[in-house]
Amino acid sequence: MTSEDYLPGACNIGPAETARRLRGAWISVAGTLFLSVALYLADASPVWQLTTWLPASIAAVSFIQARSHFCAYFGFRGIYNFAELGESQKVILEDALRADRKRSLKMAAQSGLIGAVVAIVAFTIATLL
């Protein structure tokens, strides 16, 4: 993939960045599960299960980014990368920057909602056990 593959609001990362997002997603899933089990084993109040919202939201946004080849953080910052990790180019056009930021906000809302659902499920399970 090259910088010509950049599509405002649709695709702003290449294979290396996509792989990084996928690794982060699985690490966040493990963190979410670890936190939930640790809270349960520590006999914490079920309300503490709601703290799983953060790692679950991070996992969700990471999976969404990997699947869509679009990084929300890059979209907010106005950059894209189809080269090696750590290299990026600046989005120049204002219309492209607006499209990227709109997509980033949508991804943030989606992942926050998914994280909330996971946290509510964890809370409900802990309440029932």
Buried (B, 14 or more C-beta within 10 A) or exposed (E): BEEEEBBBBEBBBBEBBBEBBBEBBEBBBEBBBEBBEEBBEEEEEBEBBBBBBBBBBBBBBBBBBBEBBBBBEBBBBBBBBBBEEEEBBEBEEEEBBBBBBEBBEBBBEBBBEBBBEBBBBBBEEBEEE
